[in-house]
Amino acid sequence: MTHCFHPLLGLEFDLIDLTHCWGDHRVFYLDETEQVRSLSARWTSAVPEDPFVALSAGRSHFRVVDLLELVELIRGES
């Protein structure tokens, strides 16, 4: 787990599957009670870091594509 605010930060789990579902890439793993769990792959080291996030180095809180999508939502174009 690599997401800085997730309570499982720093813990490692065996990956069962990495798949696209519910509109996101998700990892599936077994927790400490052997239950299958899933979470966003972006919160793990299973996928490469988003290039924008890496290049912005924390200087920008929003990606341009996300801001443009927000403008469309506000205008009612989506």
PyMOL commands that set and color helices and strands:
alter all, ss='L'
color gray80, all
select helices_A, chain A and resi 41-43+51-56+64-75
alter helices_A, ss='H'
color red, helices_A
select strands_A, chain A and resi 15-21+24-30+36-40
alter strands_A, ss='S'
color yellow, strands_A
deselect
rebuild
show_as cartoon
